[in-house]
Amino acid sequence: MYLGINVLITLSIIISYCYYSNSLNYLSPLFLGVICAANTETYNDILFNIKHTIVSLILFLSTSCVTFFVYKYHTFLLFWLFILPLLFINLSSLIQNYSQSFNTAILFNIFLLYLLSNNKYSILLIFIPLCGAIIFFTISTLWKIVFKQQFIKINLYHLYIELSKLYALKSMFFAENLMDIRTLNKKFIQQNISVINLLNQMKYSLYHSHQNPFFSKKSKQYFSQLYIISQELHEKINASHIKYTEQTDKILIKSIKKIISNQSILLKLIANKISYNNITNIESDVLVSTDKQLSNLRDLNSIQIKYLKKNLMKINFKLKSILDGKTKKFDERISDALVKEYKLQFRDIKNFFWFKNKTQDNNDKFALRLAFSLSTGYLFIIFAFVSKPEFWILMTIYFICQPSYSNSKSLILQRIFGTILGLITSFLLINISDTIYFQCIYLIISGVSFFIFKNYRYYLATASITIFVFLSLNLSDFISLKTFELRLIDTLIGAFIVWICTRYLFQNWQKNNVSQLIKECKQNNFRYLNQVLTRFMHDVSYKNISYRLIRREAFNSNLKLNYSLKNILQEPNSSKECKEIENFSYNNQIVLSLISSLGSHRFNQKFYRYKNQLKQFYFYNEQLTKNLKESDKKYIFNKIDAVIENILLQAKEENQSDLIFITLQIKQIEELMRLH
């Protein structure tokens, strides 16, 4: 929303200036600069944004100077178009804080080629887009200074809304007429992806807010605490729900469903209060109703329902503490952990320049594919458009050539459809509105629409940018029907080049990475379980920050797994891999749910007295985090089975229901891990 507002203000200033100074031919160059500047937009602290702006402008200026001087030399320009993506895409993957600047520098150079082909060869064509970028950067920075807390509030708002949706889905597991549990679990997994993405985004914003001198210490602590609570709520919401559906008491299940539904409503209420900056002294009928239902919830002598009730009570307590503005004291060590996690290590830079960083294989392939696509597009332009180059082809290639085959395939279709829609709309607007005033209004609308839709409805974003370009061309010069035809042909040529290169060149098929992703998920699950066991083996004073980081890694591994599944579905001849990863993903969600169930009770002091028994689990589980042969894994799992049987026998003899509960949970986790 704020990006759209900043673009609206910027475009209004630019169009007003061009209109009153009779410089309408500057519209396209200035707007192309705005596009580049907006593409680098980050929602971080003020100082970082200033540094980001300076880096972006230096990259735009230095690379565009090279493009300008090699423009008339085909061989040098071809070489430059090949080297530019190869270098900058790899740098963007290494220096992630400035990744958008590196990626957008490629786009800035392609825009410059487009301007040089449609205007008189002049050095001004470098500085006019830069002026557009500077205007946007200035407005964006002023906005961040005035509304310094808005961006982190927006992230928190969306995070709690998505948590509410996730919790509402969990309530469906307790419905009287339960739908197919596998289908419901798939929906739960998909919603989990949204929550994990927002948790990662929130952590990134939180890290930068701690570097922001404009934020007060109280605000930093408040937002950090809300993030930490959201992490804990996410774990508790993910806590095991599969077994609860087997309960036969319908009244009990109905009560649980009602409590969970009410708590989901409370999460929405919290999201709204965060947005409006008013989270104190809230009394809600929903909260009172939930408290009453929780106090009346019967245990039925079921250990699972007993711990479910405790889990629900802890969730209610956390929701209540946020609504009442009584969150516990912030732990400064968590802030330190956030800072350390995002520091760029010098050895990473050294390894990159010595070509020792083997983790960048995927980016290397994408960089090669984009470099080859742009070079092929330029060679086609040289031979097919001798009189006047059509660099719209390169713009098409840049926007739709993506790292994965599925994304490229989707954008190719959307680009073609959006271009056709934009051409038709542009033709109608030009012929219907012959006054400059109305065309300027349409320019603002189409310019803002491009940024609103570019990440969600790419075909509408394509249509919007097409409308903007044609309206600005019409204001500065006469355009004929042939211009419309050429734009469609350019788009089709660029789309065809991308499809060929994406399908057959330097392709990193996601199905080839399935085994590695599954292995990563397994290892992170074992580490996650071990962190829970570690917490059980220490007294209540033990603070383990690494628990949060490893839990995050486990959920992120599952996130990558599901993204891969989405991409594999679009890849040719991948039905076997789809079935394999889909089954694993389903079981993996259950494993995470069960570990979360244990983790949500990690502060329960009752489990500390079982530390000697839990040490045996920890010892064998630690072995499973390493690269072992299948025969060794089988041996360790057999040892774990023996340990479980011994502990269960002891627990039943001594009637230790708490130990029985966690042992059965671990047994179920180990069984699922062994199966997949």
N, C-alpha and C positions, 0 to 999 in steps of 0.2 A: 504494500500500500504506500509506504513512504518513498519507495523508489519511484512509483508512479507520480506522486506529488512533486518530487524533485524534478522529474522529467517535464511535467506540466509547466512548472515555473520556468525552467530553462528554455523550453520551446516557445513559451509565450514571449520571453525576452528576445530570443533570436528572431522570431517571425515579426515581432513588432519593429525591431531594428531594421530588418531587411525591407519591410513594407514602407516605413517612413523615410528610409535613406535611398529608396529605389535601387536596392542591391539584392533583388530576388534571386539572382544567379548564385549567391553565396549560401542559399538555403541548404542545398544538398551537402556541400562540404562541411558546413557547420553541424548539421544533424548527424553526419557520419562520425564526426568527432564526439558527439554526445553519446552515440551508440557505444563507441569504444570505451569512453569514460564510465558509462553506466555498467558495462560488462565487467569492469574491475571493482565494482562497488562491494564493500565489505561492511558488516555491521559490528565493528570493533571500536576500541577506544580512539579518542581524538588524535593522540600523538601517532599511533600506528597508521591511522588514515592519512595523516599528513605525509608520513614516510612513504606510504603506499602510493600516494598521488605523485610525489617527486620521482619515485622509481618508474612509475607508469609513463610519465611525461618524458623522462630521459630515454626510456626504451622506444617510445613512439618517435621521438625526434631523431635519435641516432640511426635506427633501422630505416626510417623513411628517407633519410638523406642518402643512404646506400641505394635504396630503390630508385630514387630520383636520378642519381647519376648513372645507373646501369640500365635505365629504362630503354634507351635507344640501341642498346647492344644485346641482341637476342641471346647470345651464348652466355654472357655474364648474368643476365636476368634469369635465364633458365637455371643456372648454377645457384643463384641466390634464392630462388623459389624452392630449390631442393634442400639447401642447407638450413634455411630459416626454421621450418617446422622440426627438422631433425634435432637442432640445437635447443630450441625453446621449449618443446614438449618435454624433453628429458630434464631440462632445468626446472620446469614447472612441477614435475613429480618429485624433484629433490628438495627445492626450496618452496614448500607448500604454502607458506604465508604469502608469497608473491606469485602464486601459480596463475591467478587470473591476469596479472599484468603481462606475464610471458606469453600466455595463450592469446591475449588480445592484441599484442604487438604484431602477431601474424596477420590478424584481421585488419589492423590499421594499414599495413602495407598493401594488402589486397584492395582496400578502399582507395588508397592513393593511386594504384594502377588504374582503377575504374575512373577516377577523376582525371588522370592524365590522358586517358583515351577519349574522354568526352569534352575536354577543355583545352585551351591553349597551353602549351608546355611552359610552365612557370613555376618558379620556386615558391610562390605564394600558396600553391596548392598543398604544400606541406604545413604551412602555418595557419591556414584557415581552419582545417579540422582540429588543429591543436588549440585554437581559440575556443572552439565549441567544447572541447574536453575541459579546458580551464574554467569556462563558465559553469559547467556542470559540477566540477570538483569544488568550486568555490561555494556554490549553493548547497551542495551536499554537506560540506564541512560546517557551514553556518547552521544548517539544520541540526546536525549532531551536537553542536555546542548548545543550542537552545533547548533541544529535546534529548539531553544526554542519556536519560534512562529508558527512553521509549523502546529501543531495539531489544534490550534484554527483557523488558516487560512483554514484548510481543512474543519472543521465544518461549517465555514461561507460560504465557496465556495458551499458546498452541500446545505446549507440552501437557498441561493439565487437562485440556479439552480431549486430547488423544488418550490420555490415561483414563479419562471418564468413559470414552468409547470402548476401551479395552476391558474395563471393569463391567460395563453393561453387557459385553459379549460373555464374560465369565458367568454372569447371572443366568445366561441361557442354558448353562450346563445343569442348572437346578430346576429347569422347567418340568412341569408334570408330563407333558407330551414332548419328550426330548427328540429333536430331529437326529438324523444320522450323526453320531458323535465325531466321525472322521471329517465330515464336511464342516461341522462347527469348529473343530480343531484347526482346520485349514484357514478359516476366517480369523480365528484367534491369532494364528501365526502371522497372517498378513497385517493385522492391526498392530501386532507386536513390532513389526518392521518400522511402521510409522513412529511408534514411541521411541524405539532405539535410535532412529535417525535424529529425532528431536533432542534426545538426551545427549547425543554426541555434539549436535549443534549448540546446545545450551552450554555444554562444558567448554567449548571453544570460545563462546561469547563471554563466559564467566572468567576464563583465563585472561582475556583482554580487558575486562572491566577492572581486574585487580591491578592492571598496569596503568589505569586511567586516573590521572591526578584530579579530574573533575568530579569523580565519584567520592562521596564521603565514606569514611570507614564503616559507618553504620549501614549505609546502603549496600556496600560490598558484602558485609556479613549477612545482611538480610537476604539478599539474592542467593548467596552461596548456601545458606541454610535451606531455602526453598528448593534449591537444586538437590541437595543431599536428601531431603525428605522425599522428593520425587523419585530418587533412586530407590529408597527403601520401600516406597509405595509400589513401585514397579515390581520389586522382588516379591512383595507380599501378594500382589495381584496375580503374579505368575505361580504362586505356591499351589501345590498339587490340588486338582479338582476332579480328576478322573474317577478316583475311587469313591468320592462322596456321592456320585450319581447312583451307586449301587444300594444306597440306603433305602429301606422299605417304608419308613415313616414319612408319609406324604405331607403331613402337617409340618414336620420338622424341615423338610426340604423346601416347602413353600415359605417358611419363615426365613430360612437362609437366603432364598432368592430375593425376598422383599428387602432384607438388610443390605445385601449387595447392591440392589437397584437404588436404594436410598443413598448409599455411600457414593455411587456413581453420580447421582444428582449433586451431592455435596462437592465433588471434584469440579463439576461445571460451575457451581457457585463460587468456588475458590478462584477459578480461571477468570471469571467476570470481575471479582473483587481485585485481583491482581491488575487487570486492565484498567480499572478505575481508581487504583491507588487508595483503596479503603478496605483494610482487612482488620478492623478492630471492633470489639464489642458487638459481634453478630449473634443474634438469637434466631434460630431457624426452627420452624415446625418439623422439618425433615430431621434435623439433628436430635431434637427431643424424642421424636418417634423412633429413631434408630437406637438411641440409648435405651429406651423402654423395651424394644424388641430384643436387644442383646441381653439385657438383664433377665428376660423371661425365657431365653433360649435354653432348652434342656439338653443335657449331655448324653442321656440314654446309655450311660456307662460305656460309651464308645470312645476309644482313645483318639481316633481320627477326628470325630466331631468335637471332642474336647479341645484338641489343638487348633481346629478350624475356628472354634469360638474365640480362642485366645488371639488368633491371627486377626479376626474381624474386630476384636476389641482394640488391638494395637493400631489397626488402620483408623478406627474411629477416633482414637486418642490423638493421632497425628493430624487428622482432618480438623479436629476440634482445636488443637493447638495453633494451627494456621489461622483459622477463622477468628480465634480470640486474640491473635497476635502474641502468643506466649510460646514461641519456639525456644528450644533449649540453646544454651550458649554455643557459639560457633567455635569449631576446632580449627585453630590456625594451621595445624599440620596438614590438613586436607588442602588448604590453599597452596602450601609449599609443594605438595604432590602434583597439583594441577600445573604449576609453573614448570617443574622439572620435566613433566611428560611432554611438553611442547617445545623444549629447548632444542635447537638445531646443533647437533654434534659436529665438531670440526672434522672428525674422521669420516663422516658421511660425504663431505665435500671432497676430501682427499681421494676417497675411494671412487667417487664419480669421475674425477678427471684422470684417474689411472685405470678407468674401465674395469674396476673390481667389483662394482655393485651389481650383482647378478639378480637382484630382486626387481630390476626395472625392465625385465624381458617384455612384459606386456606393453609398456609405454614405448619401448624401442620399436616394436612391431607396428604400433599405431603411428608413431612418428614417421617410420619408413613408408607406411601406406599413404599417409597424408602428403608426404613429400613427393612420392611417385605420382599421386593423383593430381597434385597441383602442376607438376612438371608436364605430365601428359596433357592436362588441360591447356597449358601454355603452348605446347607444341601444336596442338590442334588449332589454337587461335592463330598462330603464325601462318600455318598453311591454308586454313579455311577462310580467314578474314584478313586478307592481305591489305586491303585498302583502309579498313578501320577495325582495330582489334575490339573484341567483345569480352571484356573482363568480368562481365556478369557471370560467366561460366565459372571463374575462379571463386567468386563469392558463393555461388551455389555449392561448389565442392567443399569449401571451408565449413559451411554451416551444417551439411548433412553427413560429412565423413566423421564417423564416431568410432571409439575404441572397440565396441562390440558389433557383431553382425546384425543382431536384432534391432539395436537402436538405429543403425544406419538404414536398415530396411524400412523401419517405421517412418523415419524422417524423409526418405526419398518419396514415399507416397504422399506424405503431408505437404512436402515442398511443391510437388507438381499440382496437387489439388489447390493449395493456398495461392499459388501463382495464377492459376486460371481464375479463381475467385477474385483475386486482387485486380487482374486485368479487366475483367468484366465490370467490376465496381468502379474502377478508375475511368473507364470509357464512359460510363453513365454519368459520373460526377462531373467530368470535364464538359460533357455536352449539355447537362442540365444546368449546372451552375457556371455562368459565364462571368460572374463578378469576382474580383480578386478577394474581397472581404470574406465571402462565404468559403472560397477555396482555402484561405488561411485558417479558418475555423476547422475545416476538414483535415488540414495538415496537422493541427494540434491533436485532434481526436485520433487520427491514424498513428501519429508518433507515439502518443501515450499508450495506445492499444498494443503496439508492438511489444513494449516492455511488460505490459500486464499479462500477455498471453505467451511470451516466448518460452517459458518453462513448463507450461501446462497444456496449451493448445497451439502447437507449433504451426498448424495450417492457418490459424487465424492471425498469428504473428507474421507469417509470410505474406498473407493478404494485406495486412496493415502496412508493412514496409513497402510493398509494391505500390499501394495507393499513394503513400507519401512520396516516393520517388517520382511517380508519374505526374502527380499534382505539382511538385516543385519544378519538374522539367517543363511542364506546361506554362507555369508562371514566368520562367526565365527564357523559354524558347518555344517554338512551335513543334509539336510532335505529330507524326503521321501514323496511319494504321500500320505501316511497316515497322514502326518502333515497337508496337504491341506484339507483332509476330516474332520479331527478333528476341524479345525477352522470353517468350515461351520456348522458342528453339534453344536459346542459351540454357534455360533451366533443364530441358530434356537432355541436352548434351552433357551438362554437368552431372545430372542424376545418373546417366548411363555410365559415365566414367567411374563414378563412385561405386556403383553396383558391381562393375567388373572388378575393380581393385579390392573391394571389400569381400567379394565372393571368392576370389582366386589368389590374391596377393597378400603375403605376410599375415595371414589370418591366424589369430590365436583362438581356436574354437574352445568355447567354455567347457564342452564335454570332455576335453582332454585334461581339464584341471579338476575333475570331480573327485578323483582319488585323493589328491592333495588337500582339497577342501574338507573332505570327510575325515581325513587324518588330523587336520588342524582342529576340527570340532571335537573329536574324541579327546585329544590331548588337553584342550582347554576345559572340557567337562571334568576330566580327572583332576585338573588343577583347581577348578572351582570347588569340587567336592572336598579336596584336601584343605582348602581354605576354611570351609565350614567345620571340618574335623579339627583343624588347628584352633579355631575359636572355641569349640567345645572343650578342648584340652587345657584352656587357660581360664583363670578366674575373671571376674567381671571387670577388673581394672585394666585388663589387657586391651590395647587399642591397635588394631591391625589395619592400616590404611591400604596395604596391598590387596586386602580382600575386595575392596571396591574396584580396584583396577583389574583384577583377574576376573571378577564377575562380569565386568564390562566387556572384557575380551571374549568370554564365553558367549555372550549374547551377540557380539559383533560377528563372531564366526558363524553363528546361525543366520545372521543377517546376510552375510556374503553368500552363504549356501543358497538361500532363497532367491537372491538376485541372480545367481548363476542358473537356477532352475528356470526363472523367467526368461533368461536369454537363450537357454538351451532349447526351450519350446519353439523358438523361431529358427533354430539351426536345422539344416537338412540332415536326414538320416540319423536322428538322435533319439528315437523313441525308447530304445533300451536304456540309455543313460538317464532319460527323464523319469522312467519308472523307478530306477535305482535311487536317484537322488530324492525323489518324492517320498519314497518309503522311509529313507533315512531321515529326511527333514521332519516327517511326522513323528517318528520315534524320538528324534533329538529334542523336539519341543516337549515331549513327555518327560524326558530325562531332565531338561532344564527346569521343568515345573516341579519335579520331585526334589531336585537339589535346592531350588528356591524355597520349597516347603521346609526343608531343614534349616536353610540359611535364615529364614524369617524368625526362627527361634534361637538364633545363635547367642542371644544375651540371657537365655534361660540358665540360671545358676545350677539348676538340678542336674544338668548334663555334665557339669564339671567333675562330679564324683565318679563318673564312669571313664575318666581319662585313661586309666590303664588298659581298659578293654578297647577304647577307641584308637589307642596307639598302634594296635595290631592292624586295624583297617588302614590307618595312615601309612604304615610302613609298606604294605603290599600295594596300596593305591599309588604311592609315589613311584613305584617301579613301572606302573602302567603309563606314566607320563613320558617315558623314554621310548626310543625306537627299539622295539624288541621283535624277535622272531615269533611267528604264530605259536610255535611249540612252547616258547617261554611264557607267552601270554596265557596259554591254556593252563600251564602249571600254576601261574599266579592266581588265576581265577579259581582253580581248584582249592588252593590254599585259603582264599577268601571265603569260599563256601564252607570250609571246615571251621574257620574262625566264627562265621555267622552262626553255624549250628551250635557251637560251644557256648557262645554268648547268649543265644536264645534259650538254651537249656538252663543256664545259670539264672537268667532273668526270670524265667517261669518258676523255677524253684523258689526264688526269693521274692516273687510277685512284684518285680520292678517294671511297672507298666511303661514308664518313660523310656527305659532302656529297650524294652520290646518295640516301642514305637519307632525309635530312630534306627534300630537294627533292621526292622522290616522295611523301612524306607531305603536304607542302604542296600539291602538285598534286592529290592525291586530295581534300583538304579543299576546295580552291577549286572543283573540279568539282562536288562535292556542294552547296556553297553556291550555285553558279550554277544548279543544277537546281531548288533550292527557294527 
